[in-house]
Amino acid sequence: MSILCSLSQDGSTRYNDLKRKMNGISNTMLAKSLKKLEEDGLVKRTEYMEVPIRVEYEITDAVRALKPILTELAVWGNHLTRKQ
């Protein structure tokens, strides 16, 4: 969820920039998560044939359609947290 939220806020993001934003996640876990999100059609991976190769990730239209729902869930979660 945090990967999708980060990509949703920041747009197309390089792997290392995304890694910096995901506090405490290992390279292995981030790579596996991105691969699974790509397989599920939630993240698009674009590889640019440069030296060194540049890879960027961005959310797909499926996630953009979910964005209002995710925003409402975040508001709901924040509301619950404040009550405690």
C-alpha positions in Angstrom: 0.0 0.0 0.0 2.8 2.4 0.8 4.4 1.8 -2.5 1.2 2.7 -4.3 0.6 5.8 -2.2 4.2 7.0 -2.8 3.9 6.5 -6.6 0.5 8.0 -6.6 1.8 11.2 -5.0 5.1 11.5 -6.8 4.3 10.1 -10.2 6.9 8.3 -12.2 9.7 7.4 -9.8 13.1 5.7 -10.1 13.8 2.6 -8.0 16.4 4.2 -5.8 14.2 7.3 -5.1 11.4 4.9 -4.2 13.7 2.9 -1.9 14.7 6.1 0.0 11.0 6.8 0.7 10.2 3.3 1.9 11.9 3.4 5.3 13.3 0.1 6.5 12.4 -2.0 3.4 15.1 -4.2 2.0 16.1 -4.3 -1.7 14.8 -7.8 -1.9 11.3 -7.0 -0.5 10.9 -3.8 -2.6 11.9 -5.7 -5.8 9.5 -8.5 -5.0 6.7 -6.1 -4.2 7.2 -4.1 -7.3 7.3 -7.2 -9.4 4.0 -8.5 -7.9 2.3 -5.1 -8.3 3.4 -5.1 -11.9 2.1 -8.6 -12.5 -1.2 -7.5 -10.9 -1.5 -4.6 -13.3 -1.1 -2.0 -10.6 2.3 -0.7 -11.4 3.9 0.0 -14.8 7.7 -0.5 -15.2 9.5 1.5 -17.9 13.1 0.7 -18.7 15.2 3.2 -20.6 18.1 1.9 -22.6 20.7 4.4 -21.3 24.0 3.8 -19.6 23.4 3.0 -16.8 19.9 1.7 -17.5 17.2 3.8 -16.0 14.1 2.1 -14.6 11.0 4.1 -13.5 7.8 2.9 -11.9 4.4 4.5 -12.0 0.8 3.6 -11.1 -1.6 2.3 -13.7 -5.1 3.6 -14.5 -6.5 0.8 -12.3 -4.8 2.5 -9.2 -5.9 5.9 -10.4 -9.5 4.7 -10.4 -9.0 3.4 -6.8 -7.3 6.7 -5.6 -10.6 8.3 -4.2 -11.3 5.1 -2.3 -7.8 4.9 -0.9 -8.0 8.6 0.1 -11.2 7.9 2.0 -9.6 4.9 3.7 -6.7 7.1 4.8 -9.1 9.7 6.2 -11.0 6.9 8.0 -7.8 5.5 9.5 -6.6 8.9 10.7 -10.0 9.5 12.3 -9.8 6.2 14.2 -6.3 6.9 15.3 -7.3 10.3 16.8 -10.1 8.7 18.8 -7.7 6.4 20.6 
